[in-house]
Amino acid sequence: MTSPDLLVRITGSIGRITLNRPRALNALTIDMVSEINAALAQWADDPAVLAVIVDGAGERGLCAGGDIRSLYDAAKSHDLNLPKRFFAIEYRMNARIASFPKPYIPIMDGIVMGGGIGLSAHGSHRLVTARATLAMPEVGIGFIPDVGGTYLLARAPNQLGTHAALTAARLTGADALLLNLADAMIDAASIPALIADLEAATSHDDIIARITRAKIMPPPSALGAAQTWIARCYQGNRVEDILSNLETSAEPAAQAAAATIRSQSPSALKLTLRALRRAATLSGLPACLDQEYRLALRCMASHDFAEGVRAAVIDKDRAPRWQPATLNQVPDAMLDPYFASLGHDELGLDPATP
């Protein structure tokens, strides 16, 4: 079960998954998520596998997200077949990770963004280093936080998830712990030794004990000191109101957040905020993934996704021309079709979904 882009093997008592596209920051392809899904399905019932470790090859990070170029090409050609397949397999993988019956141990070191968070933050024993950088930067490319991102960010304390989603904020390892995207911090230099130690484990309790021994005290979270103004400013269900709160705040960091939000796709901002507020009321991760699937496919067909990727990844001019260009040109009625049922094309992870 090993391909050039993904190394899947059993070492000792551990199922090992290593993303192996370091030149592409280990971005996930449809073949990679398919192979991860298959490995987890097999290992769930394999008594020789006590736990699963997920890491990334190279020095730059675990995973920068999905293979955005292939999705851009599909959007430009108005062919949704690849996005339908990719998102369906990826979101099913996210749900499988969340329900995996054995310790699932992602090692979040370096860059962990988008799909990388989906691969990590639904796990049972989520390890992060001080040099990790986490983000859900989708509003900057005309998209929404997906891979269960709305579920995770809607449940972060004190509106920190709303702040992270609307500003596409880059989070430190300490921030990730505060937002409940990770469970414990480990020393980056100790990663090889920790993996070797876990491979020698002989029981579930032994694995937990070895993880516990590797934990270190995290540094302070910068967002932790900002919780008061973030909780106050990000209340409400309208992006316009949040911006007003930020721009009239005495906190310079709040005003900087407002300027960042104003540079993002107006449509993506409003979709994201509504998705977050709805996610907070949904039954769990499967229902949130079902909602994200509807939004993702419809974002693929929108102007702003292709334009956002063009500006950030293709031409790299960092000057997207959003349509509509302003928040007041995005009425609530324009958002409604994004949330409507896909009928026979529904993802259907939540059995209660009609």
C-alpha positions in Angstrom: 0.0 0.0 0.0 2.8 2.4 -0.9 2.9 4.9 -3.7 5.4 7.6 -4.5 3.2 10.3 -2.9 2.1 8.4 0.1 4.1 5.9 2.3 1.8 3.4 4.0 3.2 0.7 6.2 3.2 -1.1 9.5 6.3 -0.7 11.7 6.2 -2.5 15.0 2.7 -2.1 16.3 2.0 1.1 14.5 0.3 1.9 11.2 2.4 4.6 9.6 1.1 7.1 7.0 3.6 9.6 5.7 2.6 12.2 3.1 5.5 12.2 0.6 5.2 15.2 -1.6 7.6 17.6 0.1 8.1 19.8 -2.9 4.3 20.4 -2.9 4.2 20.8 0.8 2.6 17.4 0.9 -0.6 18.6 -0.7 -3.3 16.0 -0.8 -4.3 14.4 -4.2 -7.4 12.3 -4.8 -5.2 9.2 -4.9 -3.6 10.0 -1.6 -7.0 10.5 0.3 -8.3 7.3 -1.3 -5.2 5.4 -0.1 -5.5 6.9 3.4 -9.2 5.9 3.6 -8.3 2.3 2.5 -5.5 2.0 5.0 -7.7 3.2 7.9 -10.5 0.9 6.9 -8.1 -2.1 7.0 -6.2 -1.1 10.2 -9.4 -0.5 12.2 -9.9 -4.3 12.4 -6.3 -5.4 12.3 -5.2 -6.6 15.8 -1.5 -6.1 14.8 -2.1 -2.4 14.6 -2.5 -0.7 18.0 -2.5 2.9 16.7 -1.8 5.1 13.6 0.8 7.8 13.2 0.4 10.4 10.5 3.4 12.7 9.5 4.8 14.5 6.5 8.0 14.1 4.6 10.5 17.0 4.4 11.2 19.9 6.7 8.5 22.3 5.8 5.3 20.8 7.2 2.8 18.1 7.5 0.4 19.2 4.7 -0.5 22.5 3.1 -4.0 21.4 2.1 -5.6 19.9 -1.0 -4.1 19.9 -4.5 -5.6 23.3 -5.3 -4.2 23.4 -8.9 -6.2 20.4 -10.0 -9.4 21.9 -8.5 -8.7 25.2 -10.2 -8.3 23.5 -13.6 -11.6 21.7 -13.0 -13.4 24.9 -12.0 -12.0 26.7 -15.1 -13.2 24.0 -17.4 -16.6 23.9 -15.6 -16.2 20.2 -14.9 -17.3 19.3 -11.4 -16.6 15.6 -11.7 -13.1 15.8 -10.0 -14.3 18.1 -7.2 -17.3 15.9 -6.5 -15.1 12.8 -6.2 -12.3 14.5 -4.4 -14.4 16.2 -1.7 -16.6 13.1 -1.3 -13.5 10.9 -0.6 -11.8 13.5 1.5 -14.8 14.3 3.7 -15.4 10.6 4.2 -11.8 10.3 5.3 -12.3 13.1 7.8 -15.3 11.3 9.2 -13.4 8.0 9.4 -10.6 9.7 11.3 -13.0 11.1 13.8 -14.6 7.7 14.5 -11.4 5.6 14.2 -11.5 3.1 17.1 -7.8 3.2 17.9 -5.4 6.0 18.8 -4.9 8.2 15.8 -1.8 10.3 16.3 -1.1 13.2 13.8 2.1 15.0 14.2 1.5 18.7 13.3 4.9 20.2 12.7 5.6 23.0 10.3 2.8 24.1 7.9 -0.6 22.5 8.5 -3.4 24.2 6.5 -6.8 23.4 5.0 -6.9 19.7 4.2 -3.9 19.2 6.6 -6.1 20.3 9.4 -8.8 17.9 8.3 -6.2 15.1 8.3 -5.1 16.0 11.8 -7.6 17.8 14.0 -10.3 15.1 14.0 -7.8 12.6 15.5 -7.9 11.3 19.0 -4.3 12.2 20.1 -3.3 15.3 18.2 0.3 16.4 18.7 1.6 19.8 17.7 5.0 21.5 17.9 6.0 25.0 18.8 7.1 25.6 15.2 3.8 24.6 13.7 1.7 27.0 11.7 -2.0 26.1 11.3 -4.6 28.0 9.2 -7.9 27.6 7.4 -7.1 30.3 4.7 -10.1 29.5 2.4 -11.8 32.9 2.5 -8.8 34.3 0.7 -9.5 32.1 -2.3 -13.2 32.5 -2.5 -13.9 29.3 -0.6 -15.1 28.2 2.8 -13.3 26.3 5.7 -14.1 22.7 4.9 -12.8 19.2 5.8 -14.8 19.6 9.0 -13.4 23.1 9.6 -16.8 24.6 10.3 -17.4 22.0 12.9 -14.0 22.6 14.6 -14.0 26.4 14.4 -17.7 26.8 15.5 -16.8 25.0 18.7 -13.7 26.9 19.6 -14.0 29.1 22.7 -14.7 32.8 22.8 -15.3 33.2 19.0 -11.7 32.4 18.3 -12.8 30.1 15.5 -14.8 32.8 13.9 -11.8 35.1 14.1 -9.5 32.4 12.6 -12.0 31.7 9.8 -12.7 35.3 8.7 -9.1 36.5 8.9 -7.5 33.3 7.6 -5.3 33.8 10.7 -2.0 31.8 11.0 -2.1 30.0 14.3 0.9 28.9 16.4 1.0 25.5 18.1 0.0 27.2 21.3 -3.0 28.8 19.6 -4.0 25.4 18.2 -4.2 24.0 21.7 -6.3 27.0 22.8 -8.7 26.5 19.9 -8.9 22.7 20.6 -7.3 21.8 17.2 -4.6 19.9 19.1 -4.3 18.1 22.4 -0.6 18.3 23.4 2.7 19.9 22.4 5.8 17.9 21.8 9.4 19.0 21.0 10.0 19.0 17.3 13.5 17.6 17.8 12.1 14.6 19.6 9.8 13.5 16.8 12.0 10.7 15.4 12.6 9.3 19.0 8.9 9.5 19.8 7.9 7.6 16.7 10.5 4.9 17.5 9.2 4.8 21.0 5.6 4.3 19.9 6.6 1.6 17.4 7.8 -0.4 20.4 4.6 -0.1 22.3 2.8 -3.3 23.3 -0.7 -2.2 24.4 -3.1 0.7 24.2 -2.2 1.9 27.7 1.5 1.7 26.8 0.9 4.0 23.8 -0.9 6.5 25.9 1.8 6.4 28.5 4.5 7.0 25.9 2.6 10.0 24.4 2.2 11.4 27.9 5.9 11.2 28.6 6.6 13.1 25.4 4.4 16.1 26.2 6.0 19.5 27.0 4.7 22.7 28.4 3.5 25.0 25.5 4.5 28.7 25.4 1.8 31.3 25.9 -0.8 31.7 23.1 -0.9 35.2 21.5 -4.6 34.7 20.8 -5.1 33.8 24.5 -4.3 37.4 25.4 -6.8 38.7 22.8 -9.8 36.6 23.8 -11.6 39.4 25.5 -11.8 41.7 22.4 -12.3 38.8 20.0 -15.2 37.4 22.0 -16.8 40.9 22.1 -16.2 41.8 18.4 -17.1 38.6 16.7 -20.6 38.2 18.2 -23.5 38.3 15.8 -24.5 36.8 12.5 -23.6 39.6 10.1 -20.1 40.2 8.8 -20.9 43.9 8.5 -21.6 44.0 12.3 -18.4 42.2 13.1 -16.4 44.6 11.0 -18.1 47.6 12.7 -17.2 46.1 16.1 -13.6 45.6 15.0 -13.2 49.0 13.4 -14.6 50.9 16.4 -12.5 48.9 18.9 -9.7 50.6 20.7 -7.5 47.6 20.1 -5.1 48.1 17.2 -5.1 44.3 16.6 -8.9 44.4 16.1 -8.6 47.2 13.5 -5.9 45.2 11.7 -8.2 42.2 11.7 -10.9 44.3 10.1 -8.5 45.4 7.4 -7.6 41.8 6.7 -11.3 40.7 6.5 -12.0 43.5 4.1 -9.4 42.0 1.7 -11.1 38.6 1.5 -13.9 37.5 -0.9 -17.2 39.1 0.3 -19.2 36.1 -0.8 -16.9 33.7 0.9 -17.0 35.7 4.1 -20.7 35.7 4.3 -20.9 32.0 3.4 -18.4 31.1 6.0 -20.0 33.1 8.8 -23.4 31.5 8.0 -21.9 28.1 7.8 -20.1 28.5 11.1 -23.3 29.7 12.9 -25.3 26.8 11.4 -22.5 24.3 12.2 -22.8 25.3 15.9 -26.4 24.0 15.8 -25.9 20.9 13.8 -25.8 17.4 15.4 -22.1 16.7 14.8 -19.2 16.4 12.3 -21.1 14.3 9.8 -23.9 16.9 9.4 -21.3 19.7 9.1 -19.4 17.7 6.4 -22.7 17.3 4.5 -23.2 21.0 4.7 -19.6 21.7 3.6 -20.0 19.4 0.6 -23.0 21.4 -0.7 -21.0 24.7 -0.2 -17.8 23.3 -1.7 -19.4 22.2 -4.9 -21.2 25.4 -5.4 -18.1 27.5 -4.6 -16.3 25.5 -7.3 -18.8 26.8 -9.8 -18.5 30.4 -8.5 -16.4 33.2 -10.0 -14.5 33.9 -6.7 -12.9 30.5 -6.3 -11.2 30.5 -9.7 -10.3 34.2 -9.3 -9.0 33.7 -5.8 -6.7 30.8 -6.8 -5.6 32.7 -9.9 -4.5 35.6 -7.7 -2.9 33.5 -5.0 -1.4 30.5 -6.8 -1.4 30.9 -10.6 -0.5 34.5 -11.4 0.5 35.3 -7.7 -0.4 39.0 -8.2 -2.3 39.0 -4.9 -4.9 41.3 -6.4 -8.1 39.3 -6.8 -11.1 41.0 -8.4 -14.0 39.7 -6.4 -17.5 39.5 -7.8 -19.5 40.9 -6.0 -16.9 43.3 -4.9 -18.4 44.5 -1.6 -20.3 42.9 1.3 -23.4 45.0 0.7 -23.7 43.5 -2.8 -24.1 40.0 -1.3 -27.6 39.9 0.1 -28.7 36.9 2.2 -30.9 35.7 -0.6 -27.8 35.2 -2.7 -26.4 32.7 -0.1 -29.5 30.6 0.1 -28.9 28.4 -3.0 -25.5 27.4 -1.6 -27.1 25.7 1.3 -29.9 24.0 -0.6 -30.0 20.2 -0.9 -28.1 18.5 -3.7 -30.8 15.9 -4.0 -29.3 12.6 -5.2 -25.8 14.1 -5.1 -25.9 14.7 -1.3 -22.9 13.3 0.6 -25.2 11.7 3.1 -22.8 11.2 6.1 -25.5 12.3 8.5 -28.3 9.7 8.6 -30.7 12.4 9.7 -30.1 14.5 6.6 -33.2 14.4 4.4 
